[in-house]
Amino acid sequence: MPEATASTPPAPAFTREGTRHVFRIRAAEVTAVREVGPQIRRVTLGGPDLHDFSSLGPTDHVKLFLPDPETGELVAPTVVDGRVVRPAGSAPIARDFTPLPRPAASDDAALDLDFVLHEHTGPARVFAERVAVGDVVAMGGPRGSRGLPHDIDGLVLVGDATALPALSRWVAGAPEGAEVRVVVAADRAGVGEYADLLGAASVTWVDRPDDLIDAVRALGEIGPRTFVFAAGEAGAMADVRRCLRRELALPTEQIAVTGYWKHGERAFDHHSPLGDD
Ligand SMILES: Cc1cc2nc3c(=O)[nH]c(=O)nc-3n(C[C@H](O)[C@H](O)[C@H](O)COP(=O)(O)OP(=O)(O)OC[C@H]3O[C@@H](n4cnc5c(N)ncnc54)[C@H](O)[C@@H]3O)c2cc1C
C-alpha cells in the first residue's frame, strides 16, 4: 500500500467488531404471519432449534431453505464437522433474508423475516404468498455478525424494499447524535410500518431504483466520519457504488454496497462483483 503524503490524506479507518457464530442448519416453524404493509409480509419463525440463534449486526443474513413450489418438498443440507453437506438427489432451494431478532416470548426464541411481495415468480415469493402458521422451513446462519463502525458521526443508508429490514437495523443501532440520512426506492404506502420505523432518520423516498443516484447526490456533503451502506437491485447498486466512488470520491473503507437481487436472474449471488468502481 502506498504511503500517505500531504496530497493523499490517509483513508479513515472504519472498524467494525466481528463475531463468528457456530454455523448450524436449524429447523424452524412458522408461528405467525402478518402484513407489515401491502407489499411486505412478516413471517415469524420459532422452535427449539432457535434457542441459541444470535444475530448482532445490521448486515446479518440467513440462508432460508424453502419448499419446492411445485412439489412442496423441503430439502436442506446438514453440517458435519463444520462442513455443509448437501443431500444426495434433490438440490436445496435457498434464498437470503435479513433476520429481525425479537425478544423471546417463551422458552423458544423467535425471529421475524420480512418478505417483499415482488411481481415475479420465485420460490421465496411463492412461499410468502402461501405461508401459513405451522409451515416448516430450514435456516442456515448467520455465519458471523459485524457491528456498526466505531466512531462515526453519520450514516447514509440507501436501498430498495428488500433492504428495509437491514436499513431499520442500521437506524436502530445508530449512535446517539449521529446524523442518519436514508434514501429508499419503494412505494411508501406499500411498505407500511417501515415508514415509521425509519422515523428516527431523515428519509427521502423515490419511486424507482434509477432515481437513487440523484437522491444520493442531493444529500449534499458526506463527511469523512459518515459510513454509507447500500443494498438492493444489483444494477442500481452498481450505479450507486460508481457514484459514491467516482463522483463523491469516497474511499472503499467508507462504503458497503451489496446487490441483493438482480433483474431477470434467479437466486442472484450477492457475492458477485458489482462491476468496477
Ligand atoms: C444479504 C441479503 C439479505 C436480503 N434480505 C432480504 C429481506 O430481508 N427481505 C426480502 O424480501 N429480500 C431480501 N433479500 C433479497 C432476496 O433474497 C431476493 O429478492 C430473492 O431473489 C427472492 O427470491 P425469489 O425466490 O422470490 O426470487 P428468485 O427465484 O431469486 O428470482 C425470480 C425472479 O424474481 C425477480 N426478483 C427477485 N427478487 C425481486 C424483488 N425484490 N423485486 C422484483 N423482482 C425480484 C428476479 O429478478 C427473477 O426474475 C436479501 C438478499 C440478500 C443477498
PDBQT file of the ligand as one rigid body, heavy atoms in Angstrom, charges set to zero:
ROOT
HETATM    1  C1  LIG A 301     -27.890 -10.381   2.316  1.00  0.00    +0.000 C 
HETATM    2  C2  LIG A 301     -29.305 -10.347   1.728  1.00  0.00    +0.000 A 
HETATM    3  C3  LIG A 301     -30.387 -10.021   2.524  1.00  0.00    +0.000 A 
HETATM    4  C4  LIG A 301     -31.673  -9.975   1.972  1.00  0.00    +0.000 A 
HETATM    5  N1  LIG A 301     -32.729  -9.669   2.783  1.00  0.00    +0.000 NA
HETATM    6  C5  LIG A 301     -33.988  -9.651   2.267  1.00  0.00    +0.000 A 
HETATM    7  C6  LIG A 301     -35.116  -9.392   3.116  1.00  0.00    +0.000 A 
HETATM    8  O1  LIG A 301     -34.987  -9.231   4.338  1.00  0.00    +0.000 OA
HETATM    9  N2  LIG A 301     -36.353  -9.352   2.530  1.00  0.00    +0.000 N 
HETATM   10  C7  LIG A 301     -36.541  -9.578   1.179  1.00  0.00    +0.000 A 
HETATM   11  O2  LIG A 301     -37.685  -9.535   0.682  1.00  0.00    +0.000 OA
HETATM   12  N3  LIG A 301     -35.483  -9.843   0.372  1.00  0.00    +0.000 NA
HETATM   13  C8  LIG A 301     -34.230  -9.898   0.881  1.00  0.00    +0.000 A 
HETATM   14  N4  LIG A 301     -33.176 -10.185   0.064  1.00  0.00    +0.000 N 
HETATM   15  C9  LIG A 301     -33.422 -10.361  -1.373  1.00  0.00    +0.000 C 
HETATM   16  C10 LIG A 301     -33.976 -11.753  -1.723  1.00  0.00    +0.000 C 
HETATM   17  O3  LIG A 301     -33.037 -12.752  -1.309  1.00  0.00    +0.000 OA
HETATM   18  C11 LIG A 301     -34.177 -11.813  -3.256  1.00  0.00    +0.000 C 
HETATM   19  O4  LIG A 301     -35.139 -10.866  -3.662  1.00  0.00    +0.000 OA
HETATM   20  C12 LIG A 301     -34.540 -13.194  -3.763  1.00  0.00    +0.000 C 
HETATM   21  O5  LIG A 301     -34.189 -13.244  -5.122  1.00  0.00    +0.000 OA
HETATM   22  C13 LIG A 301     -36.009 -13.538  -3.662  1.00  0.00    +0.000 C 
HETATM   23  O6  LIG A 301     -36.166 -14.865  -4.095  1.00  0.00    +0.000 OA
HETATM   24  P1  LIG A 301     -37.380 -15.341  -5.011  1.00  0.00    +0.000 P 
HETATM   25  O7  LIG A 301     -37.425 -16.831  -4.871  1.00  0.00    +0.000 OA
HETATM   26  O8  LIG A 301     -38.609 -14.562  -4.690  1.00  0.00    +0.000 OA
HETATM   27  O9  LIG A 301     -36.929 -14.936  -6.493  1.00  0.00    +0.000 OA
HETATM   28  P2  LIG A 301     -35.782 -15.608  -7.415  1.00  0.00    +0.000 P 
HETATM   29  O10 LIG A 301     -36.121 -17.024  -7.718  1.00  0.00    +0.000 OA
HETATM   30  O11 LIG A 301     -34.449 -15.342  -6.842  1.00  0.00    +0.000 OA
HETATM   31  O12 LIG A 301     -35.949 -14.753  -8.755  1.00  0.00    +0.000 OA
HETATM   32  C14 LIG A 301     -37.076 -14.934  -9.619  1.00  0.00    +0.000 C 
HETATM   33  C15 LIG A 301     -37.353 -13.633 -10.389  1.00  0.00    +0.000 C 
HETATM   34  O13 LIG A 301     -37.794 -12.644  -9.458  1.00  0.00    +0.000 OA
HETATM   35  C16 LIG A 301     -37.012 -11.461  -9.583  1.00  0.00    +0.000 C 
HETATM   36  N5  LIG A 301     -36.887 -10.857  -8.240  1.00  0.00    +0.000 N 
HETATM   37  C17 LIG A 301     -36.244 -11.361  -7.135  1.00  0.00    +0.000 A 
HETATM   38  N6  LIG A 301     -36.364 -10.522  -6.104  1.00  0.00    +0.000 NA
HETATM   39  C18 LIG A 301     -37.084  -9.454  -6.549  1.00  0.00    +0.000 A 
HETATM   40  C19 LIG A 301     -37.534  -8.251  -5.944  1.00  0.00    +0.000 A 
HETATM   41  N7  LIG A 301     -37.301  -7.974  -4.657  1.00  0.00    +0.000 N 
HETATM   42  N8  LIG A 301     -38.253  -7.381  -6.706  1.00  0.00    +0.000 NA
HETATM   43  C20 LIG A 301     -38.542  -7.649  -8.008  1.00  0.00    +0.000 A 
HETATM   44  N9  LIG A 301     -38.135  -8.791  -8.641  1.00  0.00    +0.000 NA
HETATM   45  C21 LIG A 301     -37.422  -9.666  -7.915  1.00  0.00    +0.000 A 
HETATM   46  C22 LIG A 301     -35.673 -11.928 -10.157  1.00  0.00    +0.000 C 
HETATM   47  O14 LIG A 301     -35.051 -10.891 -10.876  1.00  0.00    +0.000 OA
HETATM   48  C23 LIG A 301     -36.108 -13.070 -11.071  1.00  0.00    +0.000 C 
HETATM   49  O15 LIG A 301     -36.505 -12.566 -12.321  1.00  0.00    +0.000 OA
HETATM   50  C24 LIG A 301     -31.885 -10.258   0.598  1.00  0.00    +0.000 A 
HETATM   51  C25 LIG A 301     -30.790 -10.623  -0.195  1.00  0.00    +0.000 A 
HETATM   52  C26 LIG A 301     -29.522 -10.658   0.357  1.00  0.00    +0.000 A 
HETATM   53  C27 LIG A 301     -28.359 -11.055  -0.514  1.00  0.00    +0.000 C 
ENDROOT
TORSDOF 0
